Amino acid sequence: MPGFADADLEPEPLDPEQIVRGEPLVTGKVLWESPDGRQIRGIWQITPGVVTDTEANELFVVVSGRATIEVEGGSVLNVGPGDACVLREGDRTQWTVHETLRKAYHISL
């Protein structure tokens, strides 16, 4: 995936209520959006810490870093470079980021 590993990203502040532990920072960049705004592709990064989220329909591939993603009432996913993952709209998750994680994603709204 040329360019994903070193792309410049922009700050995407977290809602303080999402932060469980640490001081994680999130950055990202939308690379493409469909004309109707229902499909989005981009790069997203988070530094170590623990955060919660409510997911969209998303397919992502980890470019670098490592995390454990706990899906409420479901799976525990340990992800690292090269791993692909699908999250469903409405999934409530807790992300424990062990090493700064960068992912390339596609979201369907």
Phi and psi restraints in degrees (range 20) as a CNS / XPLOR table:
assign (resid 1 and name C) (resid 2 and name N)
       (resid 2 and name CA) (resid 2 and name C) 1.0 -58.2 20.0 2
assign (resid 2 and name N) (resid 2 and name CA)
       (resid 2 and name C) (resid 3 and name N) 1.0 135.7 20.0 2
assign (resid 2 and name C) (resid 3 and name N)
       (resid 3 and name CA) (resid 3 and name C) 1.0 88.1 20.0 2
assign (resid 3 and name N) (resid 3 and name CA)
       (resid 3 and name C) (resid 4 and name N) 1.0 -20.5 20.0 2
assign (resid 3 and name C) (resid 4 and name N)
       (resid 4 and name CA) (resid 4 and name C) 1.0 -69.5 20.0 2
assign (resid 4 and name N) (resid 4 and name CA)
       (resid 4 and name C) (resid 5 and name N) 1.0 -38.4 20.0 2
assign (resid 4 and name C) (resid 5 and name N)
       (resid 5 and name CA) (resid 5 and name C) 1.0 -67.7 20.0 2
assign (resid 5 and name N) (resid 5 and name CA)
       (resid 5 and name C) (resid 6 and name N) 1.0 -27.4 20.0 2
assign (resid 5 and name C) (resid 6 and name N)
       (resid 6 and name CA) (resid 6 and name C) 1.0 -125.1 20.0 2
assign (resid 6 and name N) (resid 6 and name CA)
       (resid 6 and name C) (resid 7 and name N) 1.0 16.5 20.0 2
assign (resid 6 and name C) (resid 7 and name N)
       (resid 7 and name CA) (resid 7 and name C) 1.0 -64.5 20.0 2
assign (resid 7 and name N) (resid 7 and name CA)
       (resid 7 and name C) (resid 8 and name N) 1.0 142.1 20.0 2
assign (resid 7 and name C) (resid 8 and name N)
       (resid 8 and name CA) (resid 8 and name C) 1.0 -74.3 20.0 2
assign (resid 8 and name N) (resid 8 and name CA)
       (resid 8 and name C) (resid 9 and name N) 1.0 132.2 20.0 2
assign (resid 8 and name C) (resid 9 and name N)
       (resid 9 and name CA) (resid 9 and name C) 1.0 -116.8 20.0 2
assign (resid 9 and name N) (resid 9 and name CA)
       (resid 9 and name C) (resid 10 and name N) 1.0 160.1 20.0 2
assign (resid 9 and name C) (resid 10 and name N)
       (resid 10 and name CA) (resid 10 and name C) 1.0 -111.3 20.0 2
assign (resid 10 and name N) (resid 10 and name CA)
       (resid 10 and name C) (resid 11 and name N) 1.0 147.3 20.0 2
assign (resid 10 and name C) (resid 11 and name N)
       (resid 11 and name CA) (resid 11 and name C) 1.0 -59.0 20.0 2
assign (resid 11 and name N) (resid 11 and name CA)
       (resid 11 and name C) (resid 12 and name N) 1.0 139.4 20.0 2
assign (resid 11 and name C) (resid 12 and name N)
       (resid 12 and name CA) (resid 12 and name C) 1.0 -132.4 20.0 2
assign (resid 12 and name N) (resid 12 and name CA)
       (resid 12 and name C) (resid 13 and name N) 1.0 84.7 20.0 2
assign (resid 12 and name C) (resid 13 and name N)
       (resid 13 and name CA) (resid 13 and name C) 1.0 -56.2 20.0 2
assign (resid 13 and name N) (resid 13 and name CA)
       (resid 13 and name C) (resid 14 and name N) 1.0 138.1 20.0 2
assign (resid 13 and name C) (resid 14 and name N)
       (resid 14 and name CA) (resid 14 and name C) 1.0 -81.1 20.0 2
assign (resid 14 and name N) (resid 14 and name CA)
       (resid 14 and name C) (resid 15 and name N) 1.0 149.5 20.0 2
assign (resid 14 and name C) (resid 15 and name N)
       (resid 15 and name CA) (resid 15 and name C) 1.0 -68.7 20.0 2
assign (resid 15 and name N) (resid 15 and name CA)
       (resid 15 and name C) (resid 16 and name N) 1.0 126.4 20.0 2
assign (resid 15 and name C) (resid 16 and name N)
       (resid 16 and name CA) (resid 16 and name C) 1.0 -53.8 20.0 2
assign (resid 16 and name N) (resid 16 and name CA)
       (resid 16 and name C) (resid 17 and name N) 1.0 -26.7 20.0 2
assign (resid 16 and name C) (resid 17 and name N)
       (resid 17 and name CA) (resid 17 and name C) 1.0 -69.1 20.0 2
assign (resid 17 and name N) (resid 17 and name CA)
       (resid 17 and name C) (resid 18 and name N) 1.0 -17.5 20.0 2
assign (resid 17 and name C) (resid 18 and name N)
       (resid 18 and name CA) (resid 18 and name C) 1.0 -79.9 20.0 2
assign (resid 18 and name N) (resid 18 and name CA)
       (resid 18 and name C) (resid 19 and name N) 1.0 -20.3 20.0 2
assign (resid 18 and name C) (resid 19 and name N)
       (resid 19 and name CA) (resid 19 and name C) 1.0 -82.7 20.0 2
assign (resid 19 and name N) (resid 19 and name CA)
       (resid 19 and name C) (resid 20 and name N) 1.0 120.1 20.0 2
assign (resid 19 and name C) (resid 20 and name N)
       (resid 20 and name CA) (resid 20 and name C) 1.0 -93.8 20.0 2
assign (resid 20 and name N) (resid 20 and name CA)
       (resid 20 and name C) (resid 21 and name N) 1.0 -41.5 20.0 2
assign (resid 20 and name C) (resid 21 and name N)
       (resid 21 and name CA) (resid 21 and name C) 1.0 -154.8 20.0 2
assign (resid 21 and name N) (resid 21 and name CA)
       (resid 21 and name C) (resid 22 and name N) 1.0 145.2 20.0 2
assign (resid 21 and name C) (resid 22 and name N)
       (resid 22 and name CA) (resid 22 and name C) 1.0 84.4 20.0 2
assign (resid 22 and name N) (resid 22 and name CA)
       (resid 22 and name C) (resid 23 and name N) 1.0 -165.8 20.0 2
assign (resid 22 and name C) (resid 23 and name N)
       (resid 23 and name CA) (resid 23 and name C) 1.0 -131.4 20.0 2
assign (resid 23 and name N) (resid 23 and name CA)
       (resid 23 and name C) (resid 24 and name N) 1.0 59.1 20.0 2
assign (resid 23 and name C) (resid 24 and name N)
       (resid 24 and name CA) (resid 24 and name C) 1.0 -65.7 20.0 2
assign (resid 24 and name N) (resid 24 and name CA)
       (resid 24 and name C) (resid 25 and name N) 1.0 142.7 20.0 2
assign (resid 24 and name C) (resid 25 and name N)
       (resid 25 and name CA) (resid 25 and name C) 1.0 -114.8 20.0 2
assign (resid 25 and name N) (resid 25 and name CA)
       (resid 25 and name C) (resid 26 and name N) 1.0 138.1 20.0 2
assign (resid 25 and name C) (resid 26 and name N)
       (resid 26 and name CA) (resid 26 and name C) 1.0 -115.5 20.0 2
assign (resid 26 and name N) (resid 26 and name CA)
       (resid 26 and name C) (resid 27 and name N) 1.0 136.4 20.0 2
assign (resid 26 and name C) (resid 27 and name N)
       (resid 27 and name CA) (resid 27 and name C) 1.0 -134.2 20.0 2
assign (resid 27 and name N) (resid 27 and name CA)
       (resid 27 and name C) (resid 28 and name N) 1.0 160.9 20.0 2
assign (resid 27 and name C) (resid 28 and name N)
       (resid 28 and name CA) (resid 28 and name C) 1.0 -169.9 20.0 2
assign (resid 28 and name N) (resid 28 and name CA)
       (resid 28 and name C) (resid 29 and name N) 1.0 177.0 20.0 2
assign (resid 28 and name C) (resid 29 and name N)
       (resid 29 and name CA) (resid 29 and name C) 1.0 -158.7 20.0 2
assign (resid 29 and name N) (resid 29 and name CA)
       (resid 29 and name C) (resid 30 and name N) 1.0 125.7 20.0 2
assign (resid 29 and name C) (resid 30 and name N)
       (resid 30 and name CA) (resid 30 and name C) 1.0 -79.7 20.0 2
assign (resid 30 and name N) (resid 30 and name CA)
       (resid 30 and name C) (resid 31 and name N) 1.0 126.2 20.0 2
assign (resid 30 and name C) (resid 31 and name N)
       (resid 31 and name CA) (resid 31 and name C) 1.0 -97.1 20.0 2
assign (resid 31 and name N) (resid 31 and name CA)
       (resid 31 and name C) (resid 32 and name N) 1.0 -26.5 20.0 2
assign (resid 31 and name C) (resid 32 and name N)
       (resid 32 and name CA) (resid 32 and name C) 1.0 -159.3 20.0 2
assign (resid 32 and name N) (resid 32 and name CA)
       (resid 32 and name C) (resid 33 and name N) 1.0 142.5 20.0 2
assign (resid 32 and name C) (resid 33 and name N)
       (resid 33 and name CA) (resid 33 and name C) 1.0 -138.7 20.0 2
assign (resid 33 and name N) (resid 33 and name CA)
       (resid 33 and name C) (resid 34 and name N) 1.0 135.6 20.0 2
assign (resid 33 and name C) (resid 34 and name N)
       (resid 34 and name CA) (resid 34 and name C) 1.0 -66.0 20.0 2
assign (resid 34 and name N) (resid 34 and name CA)
       (resid 34 and name C) (resid 35 and name N) 1.0 155.5 20.0 2
assign (resid 34 and name C) (resid 35 and name N)
       (resid 35 and name CA) (resid 35 and name C) 1.0 -54.8 20.0 2
assign (resid 35 and name N) (resid 35 and name CA)
       (resid 35 and name C) (resid 36 and name N) 1.0 -32.6 20.0 2
assign (resid 35 and name C) (resid 36 and name N)
       (resid 36 and name CA) (resid 36 and name C) 1.0 -88.5 20.0 2
assign (resid 36 and name N) (resid 36 and name CA)
       (resid 36 and name C) (resid 37 and name N) 1.0 0.0 20.0 2
assign (resid 36 and name C) (resid 37 and name N)
       (resid 37 and name CA) (resid 37 and name C) 1.0 73.7 20.0 2
assign (resid 37 and name N) (resid 37 and name CA)
       (resid 37 and name C) (resid 38 and name N) 1.0 9.9 20.0 2
assign (resid 37 and name C) (resid 38 and name N)
       (resid 38 and name CA) (resid 38 and name C) 1.0 -94.6 20.0 2
assign (resid 38 and name N) (resid 38 and name CA)
       (resid 38 and name C) (resid 39 and name N) 1.0 -7.6 20.0 2
assign (resid 38 and name C) (resid 39 and name N)
       (resid 39 and name CA) (resid 39 and name C) 1.0 -128.5 20.0 2
assign (resid 39 and name N) (resid 39 and name CA)
       (resid 39 and name C) (resid 40 and name N) 1.0 129.8 20.0 2
assign (resid 39 and name C) (resid 40 and name N)
       (resid 40 and name CA) (resid 40 and name C) 1.0 -135.3 20.0 2
assign (resid 40 and name N) (resid 40 and name CA)
       (resid 40 and name C) (resid 41 and name N) 1.0 135.8 20.0 2
assign (resid 40 and name C) (resid 41 and name N)
       (resid 41 and name CA) (resid 41 and name C) 1.0 -126.2 20.0 2
assign (resid 41 and name N) (resid 41 and name CA)
       (resid 41 and name C) (resid 42 and name N) 1.0 140.7 20.0 2
assign (resid 41 and name C) (resid 42 and name N)
       (resid 42 and name CA) (resid 42 and name C) 1.0 -173.0 20.0 2
assign (resid 42 and name N) (resid 42 and name CA)
       (resid 42 and name C) (resid 43 and name N) 1.0 -165.2 20.0 2
assign (resid 42 and name C) (resid 43 and name N)
       (resid 43 and name CA) (resid 43 and name C) 1.0 -125.4 20.0 2
assign (resid 43 and name N) (resid 43 and name CA)
       (resid 43 and name C) (resid 44 and name N) 1.0 140.2 20.0 2
assign (resid 43 and name C) (resid 44 and name N)
       (resid 44 and name CA) (resid 44 and name C) 1.0 -138.8 20.0 2
assign (resid 44 and name N) (resid 44 and name CA)
       (resid 44 and name C) (resid 45 and name N) 1.0 142.4 20.0 2
assign (resid 44 and name C) (resid 45 and name N)
       (resid 45 and name CA) (resid 45 and name C) 1.0 -140.0 20.0 2
assign (resid 45 and name N) (resid 45 and name CA)
       (resid 45 and name C) (resid 46 and name N) 1.0 144.6 20.0 2
assign (resid 45 and name C) (resid 46 and name N)
       (resid 46 and name CA) (resid 46 and name C) 1.0 -139.5 20.0 2
assign (resid 46 and name N) (resid 46 and name CA)
       (resid 46 and name C) (resid 47 and name N) 1.0 138.1 20.0 2
assign (resid 46 and name C) (resid 47 and name N)
       (resid 47 and name CA) (resid 47 and name C) 1.0 -85.5 20.0 2
assign (resid 47 and name N) (resid 47 and name CA)
       (resid 47 and name C) (resid 48 and name N) 1.0 168.0 20.0 2
assign (resid 47 and name C) (resid 48 and name N)
       (resid 48 and name CA) (resid 48 and name C) 1.0 -55.8 20.0 2
assign (resid 48 and name N) (resid 48 and name CA)
       (resid 48 and name C) (resid 49 and name N) 1.0 144.7 20.0 2
assign (resid 48 and name C) (resid 49 and name N)
       (resid 49 and name CA) (resid 49 and name C) 1.0 152.2 20.0 2
assign (resid 49 and name N) (resid 49 and name CA)
       (resid 49 and name C) (resid 50 and name N) 1.0 -172.5 20.0 2
assign (resid 49 and name C) (resid 50 and name N)
       (resid 50 and name CA) (resid 50 and name C) 1.0 -128.0 20.0 2
assign (resid 50 and name N) (resid 50 and name CA)
       (resid 50 and name C) (resid 51 and name N) 1.0 127.4 20.0 2
assign (resid 50 and name C) (resid 51 and name N)
       (resid 51 and name CA) (resid 51 and name C) 1.0 -136.7 20.0 2
assign (resid 51 and name N) (resid 51 and name CA)
       (resid 51 and name C) (resid 52 and name N) 1.0 158.8 20.0 2
assign (resid 51 and name C) (resid 52 and name N)
       (resid 52 and name CA) (resid 52 and name C) 1.0 -109.9 20.0 2
assign (resid 52 and name N) (resid 52 and name CA)
       (resid 52 and name C) (resid 53 and name N) 1.0 158.8 20.0 2
assign (resid 52 and name C) (resid 53 and name N)
       (resid 53 and name CA) (resid 53 and name C) 1.0 -157.0 20.0 2
assign (resid 53 and name N) (resid 53 and name CA)
       (resid 53 and name C) (resid 54 and name N) 1.0 158.1 20.0 2
assign (resid 53 and name C) (resid 54 and name N)
       (resid 54 and name CA) (resid 54 and name C) 1.0 -114.1 20.0 2
assign (resid 54 and name N) (resid 54 and name CA)
       (resid 54 and name C) (resid 55 and name N) 1.0 121.4 20.0 2
assign (resid 54 and name C) (resid 55 and name N)
       (resid 55 and name CA) (resid 55 and name C) 1.0 -86.1 20.0 2
assign (resid 55 and name N) (resid 55 and name CA)
       (resid 55 and name C) (resid 56 and name N) 1.0 159.5 20.0 2
assign (resid 55 and name C) (resid 56 and name N)
       (resid 56 and name CA) (resid 56 and name C) 1.0 -100.1 20.0 2
assign (resid 56 and name N) (resid 56 and name CA)
       (resid 56 and name C) (resid 57 and name N) 1.0 175.7 20.0 2
assign (resid 56 and name C) (resid 57 and name N)
       (resid 57 and name CA) (resid 57 and name C) 1.0 -70.2 20.0 2
assign (resid 57 and name N) (resid 57 and name CA)
       (resid 57 and name C) (resid 58 and name N) 1.0 113.3 20.0 2
assign (resid 57 and name C) (resid 58 and name N)
       (resid 58 and name CA) (resid 58 and name C) 1.0 -142.7 20.0 2
assign (resid 58 and name N) (resid 58 and name CA)
       (resid 58 and name C) (resid 59 and name N) 1.0 138.7 20.0 2
assign (resid 58 and name C) (resid 59 and name N)
       (resid 59 and name CA) (resid 59 and name C) 1.0 -114.9 20.0 2
assign (resid 59 and name N) (resid 59 and name CA)
       (resid 59 and name C) (resid 60 and name N) 1.0 129.5 20.0 2
assign (resid 59 and name C) (resid 60 and name N)
       (resid 60 and name CA) (resid 60 and name C) 1.0 -139.2 20.0 2
assign (resid 60 and name N) (resid 60 and name CA)
       (resid 60 and name C) (resid 61 and name N) 1.0 158.3 20.0 2
assign (resid 60 and name C) (resid 61 and name N)
       (resid 61 and name CA) (resid 61 and name C) 1.0 -124.9 20.0 2
assign (resid 61 and name N) (resid 61 and name CA)
       (resid 61 and name C) (resid 62 and name N) 1.0 129.7 20.0 2
assign (resid 61 and name C) (resid 62 and name N)
       (resid 62 and name CA) (resid 62 and name C) 1.0 -75.5 20.0 2
assign (resid 62 and name N) (resid 62 and name CA)
       (resid 62 and name C) (resid 63 and name N) 1.0 124.9 20.0 2
assign (resid 62 and name C) (resid 63 and name N)
       (resid 63 and name CA) (resid 63 and name C) 1.0 -88.1 20.0 2
assign (resid 63 and name N) (resid 63 and name CA)
       (resid 63 and name C) (resid 64 and name N) 1.0 -41.4 20.0 2
assign (resid 63 and name C) (resid 64 and name N)
       (resid 64 and name CA) (resid 64 and name C) 1.0 -157.4 20.0 2
assign (resid 64 and name N) (resid 64 and name CA)
       (resid 64 and name C) (resid 65 and name N) 1.0 158.8 20.0 2
assign (resid 64 and name C) (resid 65 and name N)
       (resid 65 and name CA) (resid 65 and name C) 1.0 91.3 20.0 2
assign (resid 65 and name N) (resid 65 and name CA)
       (resid 65 and name C) (resid 66 and name N) 1.0 179.8 20.0 2
assign (resid 65 and name C) (resid 66 and name N)
       (resid 66 and name CA) (resid 66 and name C) 1.0 -144.2 20.0 2
assign (resid 66 and name N) (resid 66 and name CA)
       (resid 66 and name C) (resid 67 and name N) 1.0 144.5 20.0 2
assign (resid 66 and name C) (resid 67 and name N)
       (resid 67 and name CA) (resid 67 and name C) 1.0 -153.8 20.0 2
assign (resid 67 and name N) (resid 67 and name CA)
       (resid 67 and name C) (resid 68 and name N) 1.0 159.7 20.0 2
assign (resid 67 and name C) (resid 68 and name N)
       (resid 68 and name CA) (resid 68 and name C) 1.0 -113.2 20.0 2
assign (resid 68 and name N) (resid 68 and name CA)
       (resid 68 and name C) (resid 69 and name N) 1.0 126.2 20.0 2
assign (resid 68 and name C) (resid 69 and name N)
       (resid 69 and name CA) (resid 69 and name C) 1.0 -114.1 20.0 2
assign (resid 69 and name N) (resid 69 and name CA)
       (resid 69 and name C) (resid 70 and name N) 1.0 117.8 20.0 2
assign (resid 69 and name C) (resid 70 and name N)
       (resid 70 and name CA) (resid 70 and name C) 1.0 -102.2 20.0 2
assign (resid 70 and name N) (resid 70 and name CA)
       (resid 70 and name C) (resid 71 and name N) 1.0 119.9 20.0 2
assign (resid 70 and name C) (resid 71 and name N)
       (resid 71 and name CA) (resid 71 and name C) 1.0 -93.2 20.0 2
assign (resid 71 and name N) (resid 71 and name CA)
       (resid 71 and name C) (resid 72 and name N) 1.0 121.7 20.0 2
assign (resid 71 and name C) (resid 72 and name N)
       (resid 72 and name CA) (resid 72 and name C) 1.0 -54.9 20.0 2
assign (resid 72 and name N) (resid 72 and name CA)
       (resid 72 and name C) (resid 73 and name N) 1.0 124.8 20.0 2
assign (resid 72 and name C) (resid 73 and name N)
       (resid 73 and name CA) (resid 73 and name C) 1.0 72.5 20.0 2
assign (resid 73 and name N) (resid 73 and name CA)
       (resid 73 and name C) (resid 74 and name N) 1.0 14.7 20.0 2
assign (resid 73 and name C) (resid 74 and name N)
       (resid 74 and name CA) (resid 74 and name C) 1.0 -146.8 20.0 2
assign (resid 74 and name N) (resid 74 and name CA)
       (resid 74 and name C) (resid 75 and name N) 1.0 -135.3 20.0 2
assign (resid 74 and name C) (resid 75 and name N)
       (resid 75 and name CA) (resid 75 and name C) 1.0 -78.6 20.0 2
assign (resid 75 and name N) (resid 75 and name CA)
       (resid 75 and name C) (resid 76 and name N) 1.0 159.9 20.0 2
assign (resid 75 and name C) (resid 76 and name N)
       (resid 76 and name CA) (resid 76 and name C) 1.0 -115.3 20.0 2
assign (resid 76 and name N) (resid 76 and name CA)
       (resid 76 and name C) (resid 77 and name N) 1.0 120.3 20.0 2
assign (resid 76 and name C) (resid 77 and name N)
       (resid 77 and name CA) (resid 77 and name C) 1.0 -111.3 20.0 2
assign (resid 77 and name N) (resid 77 and name CA)
       (resid 77 and name C) (resid 78 and name N) 1.0 123.5 20.0 2
assign (resid 77 and name C) (resid 78 and name N)
       (resid 78 and name CA) (resid 78 and name C) 1.0 -100.9 20.0 2
assign (resid 78 and name N) (resid 78 and name CA)
       (resid 78 and name C) (resid 79 and name N) 1.0 115.3 20.0 2
assign (resid 78 and name C) (resid 79 and name N)
       (resid 79 and name CA) (resid 79 and name C) 1.0 -119.6 20.0 2
assign (resid 79 and name N) (resid 79 and name CA)
       (resid 79 and name C) (resid 80 and name N) 1.0 147.8 20.0 2
assign (resid 79 and name C) (resid 80 and name N)
       (resid 80 and name CA) (resid 80 and name C) 1.0 -151.3 20.0 2
assign (resid 80 and name N) (resid 80 and name CA)
       (resid 80 and name C) (resid 81 and name N) 1.0 -174.5 20.0 2
assign (resid 80 and name C) (resid 81 and name N)
       (resid 81 and name CA) (resid 81 and name C) 1.0 -51.3 20.0 2
assign (resid 81 and name N) (resid 81 and name CA)
       (resid 81 and name C) (resid 82 and name N) 1.0 128.9 20.0 2
assign (resid 81 and name C) (resid 82 and name N)
       (resid 82 and name CA) (resid 82 and name C) 1.0 90.2 20.0 2
assign (resid 82 and name N) (resid 82 and name CA)
       (resid 82 and name C) (resid 83 and name N) 1.0 -13.0 20.0 2
assign (resid 82 and name C) (resid 83 and name N)
       (resid 83 and name CA) (resid 83 and name C) 1.0 -74.3 20.0 2
assign (resid 83 and name N) (resid 83 and name CA)
       (resid 83 and name C) (resid 84 and name N) 1.0 139.3 20.0 2
assign (resid 83 and name C) (resid 84 and name N)
       (resid 84 and name CA) (resid 84 and name C) 1.0 -107.7 20.0 2
assign (resid 84 and name N) (resid 84 and name CA)
       (resid 84 and name C) (resid 85 and name N) 1.0 146.5 20.0 2
assign (resid 84 and name C) (resid 85 and name N)
       (resid 85 and name CA) (resid 85 and name C) 1.0 -145.7 20.0 2
assign (resid 85 and name N) (resid 85 and name CA)
       (resid 85 and name C) (resid 86 and name N) 1.0 145.9 20.0 2
assign (resid 85 and name C) (resid 86 and name N)
       (resid 86 and name CA) (resid 86 and name C) 1.0 -119.2 20.0 2
assign (resid 86 and name N) (resid 86 and name CA)
       (resid 86 and name C) (resid 87 and name N) 1.0 128.5 20.0 2
assign (resid 86 and name C) (resid 87 and name N)
       (resid 87 and name CA) (resid 87 and name C) 1.0 -115.7 20.0 2
assign (resid 87 and name N) (resid 87 and name CA)
       (resid 87 and name C) (resid 88 and name N) 1.0 145.9 20.0 2
assign (resid 87 and name C) (resid 88 and name N)
       (resid 88 and name CA) (resid 88 and name C) 1.0 -101.4 20.0 2
assign (resid 88 and name N) (resid 88 and name CA)
       (resid 88 and name C) (resid 89 and name N) 1.0 149.6 20.0 2
assign (resid 88 and name C) (resid 89 and name N)
       (resid 89 and name CA) (resid 89 and name C) 1.0 -55.4 20.0 2
assign (resid 89 and name N) (resid 89 and name CA)
       (resid 89 and name C) (resid 90 and name N) 1.0 130.2 20.0 2
assign (resid 89 and name C) (resid 90 and name N)
       (resid 90 and name CA) (resid 90 and name C) 1.0 91.8 20.0 2
assign (resid 90 and name N) (resid 90 and name CA)
       (resid 90 and name C) (resid 91 and name N) 1.0 -13.6 20.0 2
assign (resid 90 and name C) (resid 91 and name N)
       (resid 91 and name CA) (resid 91 and name C) 1.0 -56.4 20.0 2
assign (resid 91 and name N) (resid 91 and name CA)
       (resid 91 and name C) (resid 92 and name N) 1.0 130.5 20.0 2
assign (resid 91 and name C) (resid 92 and name N)
       (resid 92 and name CA) (resid 92 and name C) 1.0 -97.1 20.0 2
assign (resid 92 and name N) (resid 92 and name CA)
       (resid 92 and name C) (resid 93 and name N) 1.0 125.5 20.0 2
assign (resid 92 and name C) (resid 93 and name N)
       (resid 93 and name CA) (resid 93 and name C) 1.0 -127.9 20.0 2
assign (resid 93 and name N) (resid 93 and name CA)
       (resid 93 and name C) (resid 94 and name N) 1.0 157.9 20.0 2
assign (resid 93 and name C) (resid 94 and name N)
       (resid 94 and name CA) (resid 94 and name C) 1.0 -125.1 20.0 2
assign (resid 94 and name N) (resid 94 and name CA)
       (resid 94 and name C) (resid 95 and name N) 1.0 123.1 20.0 2
assign (resid 94 and name C) (resid 95 and name N)
       (resid 95 and name CA) (resid 95 and name C) 1.0 -102.8 20.0 2
assign (resid 95 and name N) (resid 95 and name CA)
       (resid 95 and name C) (resid 96 and name N) 1.0 120.2 20.0 2
assign (resid 95 and name C) (resid 96 and name N)
       (resid 96 and name CA) (resid 96 and name C) 1.0 -104.6 20.0 2
assign (resid 96 and name N) (resid 96 and name CA)
       (resid 96 and name C) (resid 97 and name N) 1.0 107.3 20.0 2
assign (resid 96 and name C) (resid 97 and name N)
       (resid 97 and name CA) (resid 97 and name C) 1.0 -93.9 20.0 2
assign (resid 97 and name N) (resid 97 and name CA)
       (resid 97 and name C) (resid 98 and name N) 1.0 114.5 20.0 2
assign (resid 97 and name C) (resid 98 and name N)
       (resid 98 and name CA) (resid 98 and name C) 1.0 -86.5 20.0 2
assign (resid 98 and name N) (resid 98 and name CA)
       (resid 98 and name C) (resid 99 and name N) 1.0 -39.5 20.0 2
assign (resid 98 and name C) (resid 99 and name N)
       (resid 99 and name CA) (resid 99 and name C) 1.0 -134.6 20.0 2
assign (resid 99 and name N) (resid 99 and name CA)
       (resid 99 and name C) (resid 100 and name N) 1.0 142.6 20.0 2
assign (resid 99 and name C) (resid 100 and name N)
       (resid 100 and name CA) (resid 100 and name C) 1.0 -42.1 20.0 2
assign (resid 100 and name N) (resid 100 and name CA)
       (resid 100 and name C) (resid 101 and name N) 1.0 122.6 20.0 2
assign (resid 100 and name C) (resid 101 and name N)
       (resid 101 and name CA) (resid 101 and name C) 1.0 -106.2 20.0 2
assign (resid 101 and name N) (resid 101 and name CA)
       (resid 101 and name C) (resid 102 and name N) 1.0 130.0 20.0 2
assign (resid 101 and name C) (resid 102 and name N)
       (resid 102 and name CA) (resid 102 and name C) 1.0 -121.4 20.0 2
assign (resid 102 and name N) (resid 102 and name CA)
       (resid 102 and name C) (resid 103 and name N) 1.0 132.4 20.0 2
assign (resid 102 and name C) (resid 103 and name N)
       (resid 103 and name CA) (resid 103 and name C) 1.0 -133.5 20.0 2
assign (resid 103 and name N) (resid 103 and name CA)
       (resid 103 and name C) (resid 104 and name N) 1.0 150.8 20.0 2
assign (resid 103 and name C) (resid 104 and name N)
       (resid 104 and name CA) (resid 104 and name C) 1.0 -100.1 20.0 2
assign (resid 104 and name N) (resid 104 and name CA)
       (resid 104 and name C) (resid 105 and name N) 1.0 132.0 20.0 2
assign (resid 104 and name C) (resid 105 and name N)
       (resid 105 and name CA) (resid 105 and name C) 1.0 -132.5 20.0 2
assign (resid 105 and name N) (resid 105 and name CA)
       (resid 105 and name C) (resid 106 and name N) 1.0 159.3 20.0 2
assign (resid 105 and name C) (resid 106 and name N)
       (resid 106 and name CA) (resid 106 and name C) 1.0 -133.5 20.0 2
assign (resid 106 and name N) (resid 106 and name CA)
       (resid 106 and name C) (resid 107 and name N) 1.0 120.9 20.0 2
assign (resid 106 and name C) (resid 107 and name N)
       (resid 107 and name CA) (resid 107 and name C) 1.0 -112.8 20.0 2
assign (resid 107 and name N) (resid 107 and name CA)
       (resid 107 and name C) (resid 108 and name N) 1.0 136.5 20.0 2
assign (resid 107 and name C) (resid 108 and name N)
       (resid 108 and name CA) (resid 108 and name C) 1.0 -112.7 20.0 2
assign (resid 108 and name N) (resid 108 and name CA)
       (resid 108 and name C) (resid 109 and name N) 1.0 121.6 20.0 2
